[in-house]
Amino acid sequence: MNEPVNNGSTPGDTERRALLLDPDLFFAVKVSATLKRMGMETTIVRQMSEWTRQLAVGGYSISLVNLAARGVAGNDAISGARLAGLPIIAYGPHSDTEAQAQARAAGASRVIANSKLATDLPRIIEQTLQRAQRTVGQAAAESDSAESPDRTAQDEED
C-alpha cells in the first residue's frame, strides 16, 4: 500500500491534524485510533517519499515518526518535519538509546519509548502541542518587540 491512510476523522481542522510515518500498519492503526478518540484527523504514510509529499501539502499540527520502522530514515523524516515547522514525536524501542539520541539531535520535540506512547499518547500529544504554541507565541512576541524600536525610530524621523 503506497497511498496514505486517513483515519476517517472530519477533515478541515488543521489545528487537530497529525501526520504519522510508520510502515508498521498494526502499530500505526493503534496510534491513529487513539488520535481519533482525541478528535484528531491522522494521515498515515509508510514511505519517505509520501512523508515528504505530505509535508509539502501541509495543514498538519503535529507529526509522529516510528524510529524502528524498516525502510524509514527517521532522522531525515524528523528534519523534514522540523523544517515544515511541525512539532515531532519520535518513538521506538526503549532499548535503542542510539536512535533516541539521534532523533533528539535531528530536532524531535519529544522522544519516547513505544510503551510510553501506548499508555500516555493523549497527554504527550497535548503537552507537545501546547509547547509548540508557546514557542510560536514567544517567537511572535520577540519579533514584535524587535520591530517596535525600528518603527518608533522611523516615526521620530518623520
Backbone hydrogen bonds, N-H to C=O, Kabsch-Sander energy under -0.5 kcal/mol:
donor,donor_aa,acceptor,acceptor_aa,energy
5,V,44,I,-2.3
7,N,42,T,-1.7
13,D,10,T,-0.6
14,T,12,G,-1.3
16,R,13,D,-2.0
17,R,14,T,-0.8
18,A,41,E,-3.0
19,L,62,I,-2.2
20,L,18,A,-0.5
20,L,43,T,-2.9
21,L,19,L,-0.5
21,L,64,L,-2.9
22,D,20,L,-0.7
22,D,45,V,-2.3
25,L,23,P,-1.4
28,A,24,D,-2.9
29,V,25,L,-2.4
30,K,26,F,-1.4
31,V,27,F,-2.4
32,S,28,A,-2.8
33,A,29,V,-2.3
34,T,30,K,-1.8
35,L,31,V,-2.4
36,K,32,S,-2.4
37,R,33,A,-2.0
38,M,34,T,-1.0
39,G,36,K,-1.9
40,M,35,L,-2.7
41,E,16,R,-2.3
43,T,18,A,-2.6
44,I,5,V,-3.3
44,I,42,T,-0.6
45,V,20,L,-3.1
45,V,43,T,-0.5
51,W,47,Q,-2.1
52,T,48,M,-2.7
53,R,49,S,-1.9
54,Q,50,E,-2.7
55,L,51,W,-2.4
56,A,52,T,-1.8
57,V,53,R,-1.9
58,G,54,Q,-2.3
61,S,17,R,-3.0
62,I,17,R,-1.3
63,S,87,P,-2.3
64,L,19,L,-2.6
65,V,89,I,-2.4
66,N,21,L,-2.2
67,L,65,V,-0.8
67,L,91,Y,-3.3
68,A,91,Y,-0.6
69,A,66,N,-1.0
72,V,69,A,-1.3
74,G,72,V,-1.4
77,A,73,A,-2.6
78,I,74,G,-2.5
79,S,75,N,-2.6
80,G,76,D,-2.4
81,A,77,A,-2.2
82,R,78,I,-2.5
83,L,79,S,-2.4
84,A,80,G,-1.5
85,G,82,R,-1.5
86,L,81,A,-2.6
89,I,63,S,-2.6
90,A,88,I,-0.6
90,A,110,R,-3.0
91,Y,65,V,-2.6
92,G,112,I,-1.4
96,D,93,P,-1.4
97,T,95,S,-1.6
100,Q,96,D,-1.8
101,A,97,T,-2.3
102,Q,98,E,-2.3
103,A,99,A,-2.2
104,R,100,Q,-2.1
105,A,101,A,-2.3
106,A,102,Q,-1.9
107,G,103,A,-0.7
107,G,104,R,-1.0
108,A,103,A,-2.4
109,S,88,I,-1.2
110,R,88,I,-2.2
112,I,90,A,-2.6
114,N,92,G,-1.9
117,L,113,A,-2.2
118,A,114,N,-2.5
119,T,115,S,-1.6
120,D,116,K,-2.5
121,L,117,L,-1.0
124,I,120,D,-2.2
125,I,121,L,-2.9
126,E,122,P,-2.4
127,Q,123,R,-2.6
128,T,124,I,-2.4
129,L,125,I,-2.6
130,Q,126,E,-2.5
131,R,127,Q,-2.5
132,A,128,T,-2.1
133,Q,129,L,-2.4
134,R,130,Q,-2.3
135,T,131,R,-2.3
136,V,132,A,-2.3
137,G,133,Q,-2.6
138,Q,134,R,-2.7
139,A,135,T,-2.3
140,A,136,V,-2.3
141,A,137,G,-2.2
142,E,138,Q,-2.6
143,S,139,A,-2.3
144,D,140,A,-2.6
145,S,141,A,-2.6
146,A,142,E,-2.0
147,E,143,S,-1.7
148,S,144,D,-1.9
150,D,146,A,-0.5
151,R,147,E,-2.1
152,T,148,S,-2.6
153,A,149,P,-2.9
154,Q,150,D,-2.7
155,D,151,R,-2.9
156,E,152,T,-2.3
157,E,153,A,-1.6
158,D,154,Q,-1.5
